[in-house]
Every structure is written in structure tokens, then in C-alpha cells.
Amino acid sequence: MTESMKPIQVGLLGAGTVGSGTFKVLARNQEEIKRRAGRGIEIAMVADLDTARAKAVAGDGVQVVSDARAVIANPDIDIVIELIGGYGIARQLVLEAIAAGKHVVTANKALLAVHGTEIFAAAHEKGVMVAFEAAVAGGIPIIKALREGLTANSIQWIAGIINGTTNFILSEMRDKGLDFDTVLKEAQRLGYAEADPTFDIEGVDAAHKVTLMSAIAFGTAVQFDKAHVEGITKLAAQDIKYAEQLGYRIKLLGITKRVAKGIELRVHPSLVPSKRLLANVEGAMNAVVVNGDAVGTTLYYGKGAGSEPTASAVIADLVDITRLHTADAAHRVPHLAFHPNAMSDLPILPMSEVVTSYYLRMRVADEAGVLAKVTGLLANAGISIDAVLQREADEVGGEGSTQTDVIILTHDTREGTLDDALAQLQALPSVLAPIVRLRKEELS
Ligand code: HSE
């Protein structure tokens, strides 16, 4: 460490929750961070439309402006932190910062999942780094683990709880037996869910994150448009209850998997065996399981959001850049783990080609031969049944009810095959309501 070296100069765009955490943690741990980075790290300039808020966050001695472009234009700034979010102005500013020769740290998963190819290419061309640890699972160093810690492995699959809002909602639904809408309102009241929670509850935020992890794990281009995205809005409390009776919990998983024909990339609610650690990740916590051929299964757990947890990831990126910015660009860690000229073109598979197991809930007429028809039809389709649960009609529909719920767990089958069988099942006169189909991941 050269004592005389002046601190690396950082400009911050967006002085919200994470920006404020970044200031606090940098100030509190500055000596240790300096000893790790080899020189000091100083946020010298902050841009935010709300300059009063930015001044309160930054304190004395930091230049506060309302125009982000003033930060990018400042020749003294070495690194720009983008904490604005979204695909709009953030994309412009990141590209302009790169063009100006600045390294970029961002927490913006939406931006990178959608425009990553363009942004990483621009950064490669210019010889600057774009670091994004904070974009996936907040404070959990999962990008570092996938990109560096696991480089020896052929990564086989990743499954993660990577959206805290939905995990909080699912935990509450299970604990209290409440339906989705009631819990969402409560989550908003407590500040766990955004006023507009669409990206969280529809699975989009998780899909952004798993898209980034998939690209790094398999060395493919970032392809959010090919991800299958399904949220938790249609999940019924009774399916959480039935799953529990069968030994499973329902989690919103981001899954990416290497299979013979290509790569699976999907977000949807999944039954997970209750005995798996992942099934026991509750509340707003995040966790990611990575399976590599050499290491086996590894698990990363922690806070996926919040001021200081996310700042922890932002600052780790600042330290990485401080250590590496003088290194020859060709010898730095590649943005997507694999060198740009050694990427794979493995295709992202359509859902019809995905192979997994399923939970089916059917409201049926409680009469002779119904179960035989259902199981016969599945047998004809080559779909093997793992377990069947049938509730007493009285319990389902009240005393004297002539309807009941049949729940079937299948073994692995191709989704296209299951879809065809479901269409036939749905057409049976004794099937009285739309069949509920959920996917099941054994994660073994
Ligand atoms: N909204 C995200 C979540 C946090 O609920 O996990 C930021 O990615």
C-alpha cells in the first residue's frame, strides 16, 4: 500500500437507501477497507434530483449536484456508482460513463439483464469494468462465488430464492394460512413490498437476477427475453397447505440448469421438499444453491436487500476495481466469467422442453371411477405418478359435498408432454374446475 497515493475518486448517481448505506459503511470501515484495497476510496461527488436528500446523505465535503452528467464529465472521477435503477436514463448514463472511461458499479439487475450485452461490449471496447455484485441477492457475494470461487467447475444448476418480497409473502401465507392479496397488503403496510410491487410479485425481478447468474454460470449471452417468468399472484393458500401435507413448501425459485439440449432459464413458484435448507429460508431472506460437478452442492444465504447489506456488495465492487484498475484489461476477471471470445451459444430451451416434476390439483366429482380415469390418462401419456392425496369430500366442500380435491405428484416428465395430458384431463366431465399445475424441484 502506498500511503501517499490519493484515494480513488468515486461519483455516486442516486442518493437513496443503498447510497446512504454506502456512505455509512465506507465511513465506518474506512481503515480496514483501505488496507484491503491498497488505497483509500472516497465518494467525492453525488448526483440526485433531490439535492437536499443527497446533502443529508453525503455530509460535508462532498460535492452535490442535481445533474448526473456533471459527475460523468468530471475528469477526477474514476468510478461511477449507478443506483438510479430502471432501464431508461440509467442505461444512457451507464453508457456515457463507460464512454468517458469510467469504471461502473451498479445494483441495476433490470438494466443488465435486458441491456447487458450492449453494456458489457461497450465496457470491453473501452477497457473499463462494470461490476454488479449488488444486482443479485443484495449482500450475498454470489457473483463473486460464481465468477471466481467456482471457476474449476462445470456448473450444473442454480436454484435461488432471490426476491425477498415474494419470499416474505409466501412465508406469511404459509404461517398464517392467509391468501395472497391479504398478505400483499400487509407487506406493503410494513414496507416489505413496494407501492408498485409488480416486478417482485410477477417474478420479473427474480428473472432479471437468474438471467445474470445463468449467463455467468454457463458463459452465454444475457438473454432476459428468453426467460420463463411466472410470479406468485395466482397462488392459492390451499395449495400451500396441500403441499405441506405432502412434505413440501412452495417457494418462488429462479432456476437455471444445463441439460443435454441447452439451458433452462425459468422463474416460477416451485414445491421444494421441506427438508431442504432452501425450503427453510423464511421471511425476506435470500438464498442461492449452486451445483458444480467438482464441488457438489453449495449454498449461499443472507440479506437480499436493504441499505447496508446492499452497500456491502457495492463496496466490495469498489475494492475490486481499486485493486484491478491499473491491471491490463485482458487480465481482469471477465464480466460474464468467460472471456468474450470464448462464450457459448447453448440455446435457452422453451418451457415445453423443460423436464421437471409436477403438482396437480384437480377438483373432481366424488364418484366411482374418477381416479382410475385420471391415473389411466396419465399412464397413457407416459407420466409416472409419485404420490396421490385425496381429501374427504366433506372436508373440501362442506358436509354432504359431492366434490373433492385430488392432488397428484408426478415424477419427472417433459413439460410439453404434461401440457398435452393436462388438456385431456381438463376435458374429462368429472373434472369440475381449472386444474392447478405447479412445478416441483427435488434439488437433490
Ligand atoms: N425488490 C427486491 C426484493 C430487492 O424484494 O428482493 C431488490 O432486488
Boltz pocket constraint, residues with backbone or C-beta under 6 A from the ligand:
constraints:
  - pocket:
      binder: B
      contacts: [[A, 135], [A, 162], [A, 163], [A, 164], [A, 165], [A, 166], [A, 192], [A, 200], [A, 205], [A, 284], [A, 304], [A, 305]]
      max_distance: 6.0
